[in-house]
Amino acid sequence: MPSHDRTAPIPGVARLRHFAELPSTQDYARSLLENGTAADRTLVWADRQSRGRGRMLRRWKSSPGGLYMSLILKNRRLSPSRLAALSLWTAQAAALAIVRETGLTAVVKPPNDVFVYDPQDDGAPPKKACGILVEARGGSRRLDWIVVGVGLNIANPIPGKLAARAANLESFARRRLSVDGMLRRLMAEFWPFYRKFV
């Protein structure tokens, strides 16, 4: 069962389903769509995922402290040819949310990743903090639905084998950050980009 909603209203979200843990928010969102119980702009959010995934079925380590969410969109006006642009613009929205919530420098690495710079290490390359996964179903001219997945490292520990190329935002901002606040900021930044498609 979903956990209690601990957040203030989230910009643009019609229905929130918040869980302490799921195998995958993306898979849960797809199951809602497949059984016909998903409303447009439903947000599936989990504090932890046991089988989080990214593009090409890559595993996404999803320990508590990160933001793991999937947004259901039923937009039949969006051309299938623009899904790649939607993925990129979602990454742009995530980068803006990071900048405005933390003050860190964030850059988008196409097609779907966001990297951040450590402000106390000018010579270091940026590290991955966020990944986007956009999935859809439909035909060649019209989509039945879209699921926009976001995994964002905020305070979750980064496994040692990934530390050379990934980071959480708190380690670079060097202060506590709110997952709830980052979620609301991300959604506030997302909708202006999304309206370009509708």
C-alpha positions in Angstrom: 0.0 0.0 0.0 1.2 3.6 -0.6 2.7 5.3 2.4 1.1 8.5 3.7 1.7 11.6 1.6 4.2 13.7 3.5 4.5 16.6 1.0 2.7 19.8 0.2 0.8 19.8 -3.1 3.2 19.0 -6.0 3.0 21.4 -8.9 1.0 20.0 -11.9 0.5 16.5 -10.3 -3.1 15.2 -10.4 -2.6 12.1 -8.2 0.3 11.1 -6.0 1.1 7.5 -5.1 4.0 7.5 -2.6 5.6 4.3 -1.3 8.3 3.5 1.2 9.6 0.9 -1.2 8.9 -0.4 -4.7 10.8 -2.7 -7.0 10.6 0.0 -9.7 8.5 3.1 -9.9 8.6 2.8 -13.7 7.3 -0.8 -13.6 4.6 0.2 -11.2 3.5 3.1 -13.3 3.3 0.8 -16.3 1.2 -1.7 -14.4 -1.3 1.1 -13.5 -1.6 1.9 -17.2 -2.0 -1.7 -18.3 -4.8 -2.3 -15.8 -6.5 1.0 -16.7 -6.3 2.7 -13.3 -3.8 5.5 -14.1 -5.0 9.0 -14.5 -3.1 11.6 -16.5 -0.4 13.3 -14.5 -0.2 10.5 -11.9 3.1 10.6 -10.0 4.6 7.3 -8.6 7.3 8.0 -6.0 9.3 5.6 -3.9 11.8 6.3 -1.1 13.7 3.2 -2.2 13.7 0.8 -5.2 14.9 -2.7 -5.0 15.1 -3.1 -8.8 15.4 0.4 -10.2 16.4 0.6 -13.8 17.6 3.0 -16.5 18.1 2.9 -20.2 18.9 -0.5 -21.8 17.8 -2.1 -18.5 20.8 -0.8 -16.6 20.3 -1.2 -12.8 20.0 2.1 -10.9 21.1 1.8 -7.3 18.2 3.2 -5.4 19.0 3.5 -1.7 17.0 5.8 0.7 17.9 9.4 0.4 17.5 9.7 -3.4 14.5 10.8 -5.5 12.9 8.0 -7.5 9.8 8.8 -9.4 7.8 8.1 -12.5 5.3 10.5 -14.0 2.4 9.2 -16.1 1.3 11.4 -19.1 -1.6 10.7 -21.5 -0.8 13.1 -24.3 -2.1 11.9 -27.6 -0.9 15.1 -29.3 2.8 14.3 -28.7 4.4 12.8 -31.8 6.5 9.6 -31.2 9.3 11.3 -33.0 9.6 13.8 -30.2 10.1 11.4 -27.3 13.9 11.9 -27.5 13.3 15.7 -27.1 11.1 15.1 -24.1 13.8 13.0 -22.5 16.3 15.8 -23.1 14.0 18.5 -21.9 13.3 16.5 -18.7 17.0 16.4 -18.1 17.1 20.2 -18.7 14.3 20.6 -16.1 16.3 18.4 -13.6 19.4 20.5 -14.2 17.5 23.7 -13.5 16.0 22.2 -10.4 19.4 21.3 -9.1 20.9 24.7 -9.8 18.0 26.6 -8.2 17.7 24.3 -5.2 21.4 23.8 -4.4 23.4 26.5 -6.2 25.6 23.8 -7.8 26.5 23.9 -11.5 24.7 21.2 -13.4 25.0 20.3 -17.1 23.0 17.9 -19.3 24.8 15.1 -21.1 22.6 14.0 -23.9 20.5 12.0 -24.3 19.3 11.7 -20.7 21.9 12.4 -17.9 22.6 15.3 -15.6 26.1 15.9 -14.2 27.2 18.2 -11.4 30.5 19.9 -10.6 32.1 19.9 -7.2 32.5 23.6 -6.3 35.5 22.9 -4.1 37.5 20.9 -6.7 37.8 23.1 -9.8 39.9 20.6 -11.7 37.6 17.6 -11.2 35.3 16.4 -14.0 31.6 16.5 -13.3 29.8 13.5 -11.9 26.5 12.0 -12.8 23.7 12.9 -10.3 20.5 12.2 -12.3 19.2 9.9 -15.1 16.0 10.1 -17.1 14.1 7.2 -18.6 11.2 7.9 -21.0 9.0 5.0 -22.1 5.8 5.1 -24.2 3.2 2.9 -25.9 1.4 3.7 -29.1 1.7 3.6 -32.9 3.8 5.5 -35.4 1.6 8.6 -35.3 0.1 8.7 -31.9 1.0 7.7 -28.3 -1.4 6.1 -25.9 0.8 7.0 -22.9 4.2 8.1 -21.7 6.0 7.4 -18.4 8.8 9.8 -17.5 11.2 8.3 -14.9 13.7 10.3 -12.9 16.4 9.0 -10.6 18.2 11.7 -8.7 21.0 11.2 -6.2 20.4 13.6 -3.3 21.6 12.1 0.0 21.7 8.4 -0.9 25.1 6.7 -0.6 27.0 6.1 -3.8 28.6 2.6 -4.0 32.4 2.6 -4.0 32.6 1.2 -7.5 30.5 4.1 -8.9 32.1 6.9 -6.8 34.5 7.8 -9.6 31.7 8.8 -11.9 28.6 9.5 -9.8 27.8 11.7 -6.8 25.0 12.8 -4.6 24.0 16.4 -4.4 24.6 16.7 -0.6 28.3 15.7 -1.0 28.8 18.6 -3.4 26.5 21.1 -1.7 27.9 20.2 1.7 24.6 20.7 3.4 21.4 18.9 4.0 18.9 18.8 1.2 15.2 17.9 1.2 14.0 15.1 -1.1 10.5 16.6 -0.9 11.7 20.0 -1.8 13.7 18.7 -4.7 10.7 16.9 -6.0 8.5 19.9 -5.9 11.2 22.0 -7.5 11.7 19.5 -10.3 8.0 19.4 -11.1 7.8 23.2 -11.1 10.6 23.3 -13.7 9.3 20.4 -15.7 5.9 21.8 -16.7 7.1 24.8 -18.7 9.2 22.5 -20.8 6.3 20.0 -21.2 3.9 22.7 -22.4 6.1 23.1 -25.5 4.7 19.7 -26.5 1.0 20.3 -26.0 
